[in-house]
Amino acid sequence: MKIVDDTLLAELLGKAAAAPRRRTNYNLHDSTEEPTNRLLNAMQPDTVIAPHRHPGKWELFSLLSGRIGVYLYDDAGRITETVTLGDGVRVVEIPPNVWHNFVAQEPSVALEVKPGPYAPLAPEDAAPFPGVRPEDSAQ
């Protein structure tokens, strides 16, 4: 059995604080080849998760601690939808092929679930626009 508890969340947030990118992942799946990838994303408020998309794959984010801004964009980089995980919202599912990014507004951990197998982001799936940055969403 795999257990996610407050001790693990605190450990991951500590690792994220010490990491150059200010975030860290913790895989719950045993192999990136599994049909469903499940992982924890721990992130500090100054990390940058640039806008991107996943061709043919949805992505589910469930907030375990903190607050995370979620932004969806059209092809021109205009925000089409936004929500804050932690303001009464706990889960979002991003549809396939939709530009999106996440901005931690405080130290945060989310459970991410998406179809596998894992594939690195292709250059054409990194947005050609900057999207919302941590400094844009400071509360």
N, C-alpha and C positions, 0 to 999 in steps of 0.2 A: 504494500500500500504506500502511496505517495501522499505526504501530508504537507499542506501549506498552512503555517501558523504564524503568529506575530513575531516569533523569534526569527524565522526565515525571512520575513518581510524586512525586519530591522537589519539583518545581515546584508540583504541585497541592497537596501538603501545606503548602507555604509560603503559597500563596494562601488555603487554608482557614484557616490560623493568623491571617491578616490580615483575613479577612472578618468582618463583624459577626455572621453566623449561625454562624461557625466551621466552615463546610463549603463545598465548591464542587463543581460538576459539570463534566465534560468530555465533550461529545457525540462519539461515534464515528459516529453516523448523520448523514447530510447534511441530512435534513429530518425534523421531528417527525411528518410525514405518512407516513413509511415504515412498512411493515407490522410491522417489528420495530425497537424502539428499543434502542440500545446506548450505554451511557455509563459513565464512571468517576465514582464518588462518593468524594471525599476528605473526611475528617471528623476533627475534633479531639475529644478526649474530653469536652469541655464543651459540645458541640453538642446540641441537642434535636431528635430526629426523633420527633415525637409519633405515638402509635398512629393508624393509618389502615387503610383497605382499598381494594382495587381491584375494583369490580364487574365480573365477567366476565373478568378478566385475572389471569393468574399473574404472578409476579415472581421472577426468578432472581438471586441474589447470589453472587458468587464472590470470595473474599478474595484480594487481590493483596499486601497488606502490613498488618501490625498485628494487632489483635484486636477483634472486634465481637460483642457480645451480641445475640442474635436472640430476640424474645419474641412468642409468639402468645397471643391472648386469646379468651375467649368474649364474648358480648354484654353480660355483666355486668361485664366488665373483669378477670375472674380469669385468671391465667396458665394456659394449657393445655399449653404446650410451650415449652421454652427450649433453646438450644444456643449455644455460643461458637465463632464462626468463628476459627480459629487454634489451637484445642485438638484438632488432628488432623482437624478438619472444615474443608473448603475451600469447599463449595458448598451452598447451601440453595435450595429452590424453594418459595415461598409460594403456596398454592392461591388461586384467585379467591375474593373475598368474605370473606377471613379477616382479622380485626383483627391488626395486627402493628406492631412498631417495632424499630429498631436502635439500639444504644448502643455507640459507640466506646469501648473500654477503654484505648486508646492511639492515637496518630495512625495512621490507617488509610485504606486505599484499597480499594474493592471495584468489581468490574465488575458493573453492573446490566443485565439484559436483560429486556424485557417487550414484549408485543404493542403495536403502535402502532395508530392514530396517538395521539400524546400528547393527553391531556385533563387540564386542571387538576382538582385534587381538589375534588369537590363538597362542600358543607357537611355533608351527611349521611354522607359517607365519612371525616370526621374524627371520631375516637372521642369519645364523651361522658365518657371517663374518662382520667386522666392517664397511666397506664401506668408502666413503669419509666423513671426519669430517670437522667441521668449520676451524680448524687450517690448514687443507690440501688445502683449497680453498681460503685462504686469498689473496685478490687482491693487 
